[in-house]
Amino acid sequence: MSADNPIESDPDNLTERLRAATELLEQIAADRTLLSAVAGEERSRLVQAAGQVYCPTPAERRRLVKANKRVRKNTKKAADDSVLDETGIRKLRRQRVKGSKGAVLVIDN
C-alpha cells in the first residue's frame, strides 16, 4: 500500500471499515446462504481475501511477525529510556561540567 492510500492516512476510518467488515463476515458465518445472493466472482474474491487474511503466505507472515516484534521492542525501549533518563547518572551527564580555568585535557594515543 502506498503512502497516499486513504486507509493508511486515516486510522479512524480504517477502524470503522474493519468493524463493518467484521460485522459482515460474522453475519455471513452465521448464515452462509447470504452468499448465494452474490455473484460467483465476487463470492470467490471474498472467500480468497478472507483466507489470505486468516492464513497469509509464509513471507507475509514473517513480515508481520517482524513488524510486530519491532513495535514491541521500540515501545519497551522507549519506556525503559524514559525511566533511565531520570536516574542520577544520566541527569549528571546532561549537566554542565565545571572545571578549573587552566585545566588542559591530554589524550594519549
SVG drawing of the C-alpha trace seen along z (x, -y; Angstrom):
<svg xmlns="http://www.w3.org/2000/svg" viewBox="-30 -30 80 51">
<polyline fill="none" stroke="black" stroke-width="0.4" points="0.0,0.0 1.3,-3.4 1.5,-6.5 -1.3,-8.3 -3.7,-5.4 -6.7,-6.7 -6.7,-3.5 -3.2,-4.3 -3.7,-8.0 -6.9,-7.8 -6.7,-5.2 -10.1,-6.1 -11.6,-5.4 -9.7,-2.1 -11.1,-1.1 -14.7,-1.9 -14.2,0.1 -12.8,3.0 -15.7,3.1 -18.1,3.0 -16.2,5.8 -16.1,7.9 -19.8,7.5 -20.5,8.6 -18.2,11.6 -19.8,12.6 -23.3,12.4 -22.1,14.5 -20.5,17.0 -23.8,17.3 -25.9,17.7 -23.8,18.7 -26.9,18.5 -26.3,14.7 -23.5,15.5 -26.0,17.1 -27.2,13.6 -23.7,12.5 -22.3,13.3 -19.8,16.1 -16.8,14.0 -17.4,11.6 -18.1,14.6 -14.8,16.2 -12.9,12.9 -14.4,12.5 -13.5,16.1 -10.0,15.8 -9.4,12.4 -10.7,13.8 -8.4,16.8 -5.4,14.7 -6.1,12.6 -6.6,15.8 -3.6,17.7 -1.2,15.4 1.8,16.7 4.9,17.6 6.7,14.5 3.8,12.2 3.5,13.9 7.3,13.4 7.0,9.7 4.0,9.2 5.8,11.1 8.9,9.0 6.9,5.7 5.1,6.6 8.3,7.6 9.9,4.3 7.0,2.3 7.1,4.2 10.9,3.7 10.7,0.0 7.9,-0.5 9.8,1.3 13.0,-0.6 11.2,-3.9 9.6,-3.1 13.0,-1.9 14.7,-5.0 12.1,-7.3 12.7,-5.7 16.5,-5.6 16.7,-9.3 15.5,-10.2 18.3,-8.2 21.1,-10.1 24.0,-9.3 22.1,-10.4 20.9,-13.6 24.5,-14.3 25.8,-13.6 23.4,-16.2 24.6,-18.9 27.4,-21.3 30.8,-20.3 32.6,-22.9 36.3,-22.7 39.4,-24.8 40.2,-27.6 43.7,-26.5 42.9,-22.7 44.0,-21.1 42.8,-17.8 45.5,-15.5 44.7,-12.5 47.3,-9.7 47.2,-7.7"/>
</svg>
